[in-house]
């Protein structure tokens, strides 16, 4: 689960970096606010990646998805990307859990 979840979060970090120049061009919001939104997304994703082995790490991952979707209020296509990443996050958790269960059952 950690591998797949970390992969989704890593790609979200890339999208969050790419959000900055697009938002600076398309939005009338203050530049420092745009950078703060992006840095919040990045730090949440990094923190969630580091804590995926704990239960609250998964919730931080969900919070990261919500913040990414919320950035759609600044750049509208982020609604779509946020929903795509939410779907990838849910799929990564489900597939990762199944994989972990299979690994555990093969060890016994």
C-alpha positions as CSV (number, residue, x, y, z in Angstrom):
1,X,0.0,0.0,0.0
2,X,2.8,2.4,0.8
3,X,4.4,2.0,-2.7
4,X,1.2,2.7,-4.6
5,X,0.1,5.5,-2.3
6,X,3.5,7.1,-2.4
7,X,3.5,7.0,-6.2
8,X,0.2,8.8,-6.4
9,X,1.3,11.4,-3.9
10,X,4.6,11.9,-5.8
11,X,2.7,12.7,-9.0
12,X,0.5,15.1,-7.0
13,X,3.7,16.9,-5.9
14,X,4.6,17.4,-9.6
15,X,1.1,18.6,-10.4
16,X,1.3,21.0,-7.4
17,X,4.6,22.5,-8.7
18,X,3.1,22.9,-12.2
19,X,0.0,24.5,-10.7
20,X,2.0,27.6,-9.8
21,X,2.9,29.0,-13.2
22,X,-0.6,28.2,-14.6
23,X,-2.3,29.8,-11.6
24,X,-0.1,32.9,-11.9
25,X,-1.2,33.4,-15.5
26,X,-4.8,32.5,-15.3
27,X,-5.9,33.7,-11.8
28,X,-6.3,37.2,-10.4
29,X,-5.5,35.9,-6.9
30,X,-2.5,37.3,-5.1
31,X,0.8,35.6,-6.1
32,X,1.7,34.8,-2.5
33,X,-1.7,33.1,-2.0
34,X,-1.1,30.9,-5.0
35,X,2.3,29.9,-3.8
36,X,0.9,29.2,-0.3
37,X,-1.8,26.9,-1.8
38,X,0.8,25.0,-3.8
39,X,3.2,24.7,-0.9
40,X,0.4,23.4,1.3
41,X,-0.4,20.7,-1.2
42,X,3.3,19.8,-1.5
43,X,3.9,19.6,2.3
44,X,0.7,17.6,2.9
45,X,1.7,15.1,0.2
46,X,5.2,14.8,1.6
47,X,4.0,14.4,5.1
48,X,1.4,11.8,4.0
49,X,4.1,9.9,2.1
50,X,6.1,9.7,5.3
51,X,3.3,8.5,7.5
52,X,1.5,6.1,5.2
53,X,2.4,3.2,7.4
54,X,0.3,4.7,10.2
55,X,-3.5,5.1,10.0
56,X,-3.4,8.9,10.1
57,X,-1.1,8.9,7.1
58,X,-4.0,7.6,5.0
59,X,-6.3,10.4,6.3
60,X,-3.6,12.9,5.4
61,X,-3.6,11.4,1.9
62,X,-7.3,12.0,1.7
63,X,-6.8,15.6,3.0
64,X,-4.2,16.1,0.3
65,X,-6.8,15.0,-2.3
66,X,-9.3,17.5,-0.8
67,X,-6.8,20.4,-1.0
68,X,-6.0,19.4,-4.6
69,X,-9.7,19.4,-5.5
70,X,-10.1,22.7,-3.7
71,X,-7.4,24.4,-5.8
72,X,-9.9,24.1,-8.6
73,X,-11.4,27.4,-7.2
74,X,-8.2,29.0,-8.4
75,X,-7.7,27.1,-11.7
76,X,-10.8,25.3,-12.8
77,X,-9.1,22.3,-14.5
78,X,-7.7,21.4,-11.0
79,X,-11.2,20.1,-10.2
80,X,-10.8,17.5,-12.9
81,X,-7.2,16.6,-11.9
82,X,-8.2,16.5,-8.2
83,X,-11.0,14.0,-8.9
84,X,-8.7,11.9,-11.1
85,X,-6.1,11.8,-8.3
86,X,-8.8,11.0,-5.7
87,X,-9.8,8.0,-7.9
88,X,-6.1,7.0,-8.2
89,X,-5.7,7.3,-4.4
90,X,-8.7,5.1,-3.6
91,X,-7.5,2.5,-6.2
92,X,-4.0,2.6,-4.8
93,X,-5.3,2.0,-1.3
94,X,-7.6,-0.9,-2.3
95,X,-5.0,-2.6,-4.6
96,X,-2.3,-2.0,-2.0
97,X,-4.3,-3.6,0.8
98,X,-5.0,-6.6,-1.3
99,X,-1.4,-6.9,-2.2
100,X,-0.3,-6.7,1.4
101,X,-2.9,-9.4,2.4
102,X,-1.6,-11.7,-0.4
103,X,2.0,-11.2,0.7
104,X,1.0,-11.9,4.3
105,X,-0.8,-15.1,3.4
106,X,2.1,-16.4,1.3
107,X,4.5,-16.0,4.2
108,X,2.5,-18.4,6.4
